Structure formats: C-alpha cells, structure tokens
Amino acid sequence: MLTVAEKSARKFAKETPLGRTRRARKIHRILAEVYPNAKCELDFETPFQLLIATVLSAQTTDIRVNSVTPSLFAAFPDAHALAVANLIEVEEHIRSTGFYRAKARNIVKLANELVDEYDGVVPNKLDKLVKLAGVGRKTANVVLGNAFDTPGLTVDTHMGRLARRFGWTEETDPVKAEHEIAVLFPKKDLTMLSHRVIFHGRRICHSRKPACGACPLTALCPSFGIGELDPDKARAMLRFEMAPLATPAEEAVPEEGR
C-alpha cells in the first residue's frame, strides 16, 4: 500500500508544464490569503540599510540582524561613514551575527565600493549590485524588490526547499532554481511570492519535519505526507503568530537564517 507521501508524488508525476504553472499560481493565491501581512522581515529605512542588513543576514536570523543594525547604523548611517570605519569597531557592532570578521570586512569594502563607484548611492540595477562585495543575486533581488520596487525572486533556503517540495524545480543551485521558478509567475508577483513562500517555510513547512496536517496546500503539494499528518500534532508545530500560544513578542520573530 502506498504511503500518503507516495500518493501525493504520484498524483503530480505526469503533470504538464501548463498544469504546473496553473498549480503554482493557485498555490501563490492561497499563500496570499494565508499571509496577508507577508513582507521583508529585516528592518530598514534606506536602500543602504537594507543592503547592509541583507549581507549580514547570511547564516543567521533576521531577528538577530535587527538586534544589531540600530547601533550599527547609528554609528555609520551611510556608505561614506562606513567606508572609513574602524574595522574592529564594526566587528563589535555585528559580533552576534556570526562570521563577524568576514562580514565586517565585506560591508566596509562594500561601502568603499559604493563611495568610489556610485558616490555612496546604492545602484538600482541587478548587474551593478552583484559586482559589489558580498552581494549575490539573492541579496540583490531583496534590495531591488523591497527598496526599489523592482520585482525579483529571492531564492534563500526556504524558497529553495519549498520550491522543490512544490515541484516547481528540482534544482539545488539558487541561480538555476530562480530561473525555473520565475517563469511560472508574472514578473510583477515575484517579490511578494518570495515573502509569502518564505513566511510559509518559517511557519508551517519546516525543513526537518513540515506540519503537513495543518497546511492549506495539501491538495496542491506533491510532498504532502512527508511531515506530520495528525492535525492536532501538526498545529502544535506551527510557529510565530500561527503557533497555538503565540505571544505578540513571538509573532515578530522569524525562524531561520537565510
């Protein structure tokens, strides 16, 4: 007898490209209803702040980054100030984010590049952003989508994991996955798609054991059944504002690093 997971996988095994696109867009519509307040969970006021915060978010949580950026930006409010900063002082501000020495070198170098090449202004083009120190396509798309309203897909650990579970791609390479996922959706939807999928990954579709029994996507997911199926046990696994006993403070705390 087939398991629930095997039945789910078999259900979509012969799906056509058009069928995949329609299913993907239906998933997105449901996620939009479930997460009406989905947004970038890094705190920022300027493109420069978002750029630096996103670089710092590697291998740590958004809440951890948000805990260090107020003092960092108070000391170094713009690229000109950070470019001439004392490296040890920068390290002390960001120590708790992990890999702080490498991150400090990157953001100071990044600030110098912004000053030398763009007079301290963050460029609003992908090809220019990805040439900056410590900035890849993921970081560039976060900045473009949230600071400049230029749609882009953020393929972090959550997006990559869920896209594979949804059958949108089999790619583990973020750049290849980005291209395969992006063609399924209107370009204008890509930034909000990123936020909603990331929210879902942090709250329900966990990396080790997803809460399948409490998921609103069961009928559309080829991976339904790989996690907890019991509805009560699954609901107990929900996180942040969806957790059964969530407090206001817990509602704002994102789960994992990027």
PEVENMO-V192476 format. One record per backbone hydrogen bond with DSSP energy under -0.5 kcal/mol. NH is the residue of the N-H (numbers start at 1). CO is the residue of the C=O. If there is no record, write none. Layout:
nh-><NH NH>
co-><CO CO>
This chain:
nh-><7 8 9 10 11 12 12 13 15 20 21 22 23 24 25 26 27 28 29 30 31 32 33 34 35 36 38 50 51 52 53 54 55 56 57 58 60 65 66 67 68 68 69 70 72 73 74 75 76 82 83 84 84 85 90 91 92 93 94 95 97 98 103 104 105 106 107 108 109 110 111 112 113 114 115 116 117 118 119 120 121 121 128 129 130 131 132 135 136 140 141 142 143 144 145 146 147 148 148 150 151 154 155 156 157 160 161 162 163 164 165 166 167 167 168 169 177 178 179 180 181 182 183 184 185 189 190 193 194 195 196 197 198 199 200 201 202 203 204 205 206 211 212 213 214 215 218 220 221 221 222 224 226 228 234 235 236 237 237 238 239 241 242 243 246 251 252 252 253 254 258 258>
co-><3 4 5 6 7 8 9 10 12 16 17 18 19 20 21 22 23 24 25 26 27 28 29 30 31 33 35 46 47 48 49 50 51 52 53 55 57 61 62 63 64 65 65 66 68 69 70 71 72 78 79 80 81 82 86 87 88 89 90 91 94 95 99 100 101 102 103 104 105 106 107 108 109 110 111 112 113 114 115 114 114 118 125 125 126 128 129 132 134 136 137 138 139 140 141 142 143 143 144 144 149 152 153 154 258 156 157 158 159 160 161 162 163 164 163 163 173 174 175 176 177 178 179 181 182 186 187 189 190 191 192 193 194 195 196 197 198 199 200 200 204 204 210 228 211 212 215 217 217 218 220 221 223 210 230 231 232 233 234 235 203 251 239 240 243 247 248 249 250 252 57 60>
